Amino acid sequence: MFDTNTLLTGMVIFLARICDVSLGTVRTIVTVQGRSVIAFVLAIFEILIWIAVVSTVVQKVGGQPVLAVFYALGFATGNIVGIAVERKIALGFMVLRVFTRTAGKALTERLRIMGQPVTVFRGEGMRGPVDELYIACRRRNMGKLLEIVNSEDPESFYITEMARDVCRSMPPLSMECGGWRSVFKRK
């Protein structure tokens, strides 16, 4: 069906497309977040890979049309991989707004003890008085903060929003970095 050379070329195209599309996905997300230096570097590598792949496909697709299928499959897979990679590294900041009727004070104290800045507003909810906790946090810390919120008040209501810029004078909680982040001591 396929000769070894066609299969090997197709696999290289497939893997290279996964790389360049994944880089493109992450680059788009960091661009939206305003991280222009990271976006610049990612764009260089993305385009270098893309040019190599496209030139190979254009040269060989006439004699080996199956390479177009490898190209398309690599593109589709690259989108999924790029989203997964971006979720794993979780760059950027979020705003977490927690509405609680019963645990406002306890939750605020617990988060502040951990070093997480929290602003509290009193308000009126559908069933009476509520505390709204306004928390700016790193995206990678969101899961841990939600665990704390749910442990203090499982009936709380929360909303998350992307935060483009966060003032560094009172930075959000920075939990210990693990994996490759610990090597670079990322903030």
N, C-alpha and C positions, 0 to 999 in steps of 0.2 A: 504493500500500500504506500508507505513512505520510505524513502531511503534514509539512511542514518544521517546524512548531511542535512536533509530537509527537516528531520525531526530535531536535530541538535540546534539548527538555526531557529526553528520555531520556538523551542524552549528558551533560548537566549532572548528572543524578541518578547516572549511572554513575561519572563522575569524582569527584563529591562523596563517594559511598560508598567509593570507593577511598581517598580521603583520610581519612575518619573511621575506617574499619576499620583502615587502616594505623596511624593514631595510636593506636587502641585496642590493637592488637597490641604496639606498642612500649611503650605505657603499662603493659600487663600485665607485660611483661618487666622494666621498670624498677621496678615495684612489688615484684615478687618479689625483686629485688636490693636492696630497701630504700631506693631513691632517691625519697623521698616528694615532694620539691619538684618534681622533673621530672615525676613522675606527676600531681601536682596540676595543673600548667600544661597538660600534654597532655590531661587529662580535660576541662578547660574548652573547649579548641578542638574536641575530639572531639564533645562533646555539642552545642555550638553548630551544628556542621555537621550532625549527626544530626537535630536538631530541624527545621532548615530543609528537609532532604531528606524526612523523614517527613511533615511537614505538606504539602509539595507533592504527594507521592504519594497521601496520603489524600484530598486535595481533588480530584485529577484521575484517579485510577485507575478510577473508575466509567465515565468516558467514554473513557479511554485505557488499557485493561487491559495493554497492552504495557509500560507504565511499571513494572509489577511485575517484569517480566523484566529490565529495565535495573537495577532495584534489586537483584535477586538476583545478577546478573552482577557488579555493582559490589562487592557484599559478598564474593563468592568471590574476585574479583581482588584486593580489598583485603587479604585474608588473606595471599596470596602476596607481594604487594608489601611488606606490613608485616614479614614474616619476612625478606625480602631486605634491606630497609632496616636492620633491627636487626642482621643479620649484618654489614652493611657498616660501621656505626658501632661495632659490637663493644664495647658498654659493659660494664663490670664486670671482675671478676678471675677467674682460673682457678688451679687448682693442677695442676701438671704433675709427675707422678712418673715418673722414668725409671729403668729397671733395666738395668744394663749389666755384662757380665762383663769387658770389656777396656778401656773408655774412661772410667772414672769420674773418674780424676785429670785427664786431659786435658780432658774436657768441663767439669768443675768449674772448672778454671783459665780456660778460654776464656770461660765465662759470667761469672765474677767479674771478669775484665779488662774486660768490657763494662759492668760495674756491676750485673749481675743477682745478687741474693742467692741462694745455693744452700746447702742443708743436705744433708750426705751421711751415710747410714747404711750400715753393713756388714751383710750378711745372707747367708743361705744359700738359693740357688735350686735348681731341679730338677737343674741340672748343675754345682753347686758354688758357690763364693763369688760374690757380686754386690755392686755398689754401687747403692744407691737414692739418687737425687738428688731432693730435694724442692724444688720451685721454685714460688713464688707469682708470677704474672705477670698483666699486663693481657691481656684477651682479644684485643685487636688485635695483640698481640705474639706470640701463640701460634704462628702460622705460621712466623715467622722463627726462633723457638726450636726448633721441630721440624725445620726445615731444618738448623740447627746440630747438633742431636742426631743426625739421620740421616747427616750428613756425617762426624761423628766415629765413629759406630758404627751402621752400617746394620742390624745384628742386634739392636739394643736393643729393649726392650719398654717401652711407656709407657702411662700412664693419665692421663686428664684429668678434673677434677672442677670444678664451679662452687664458687667461694669467695664467701660472702656478705659477710663483713667481713675486711679486711686492715689490720693495724696500720700506721700511717704512719711509725713511727719508722725503719723500714728499708724504704722503698718499692721495689716491683719496678721493673725496668728500664723506662725510658721512651724508646722510640725516637722519632725525629723524626716529628712530625705532618705530614701532607700534606693537600692539599685544603682543605676548609672548616675542619678542625680547627686548621690553622695560623693561621687568622684569629682564632680565639678562644683560642689558646694553651692548649688543653685539657690537663689532667693525666691 
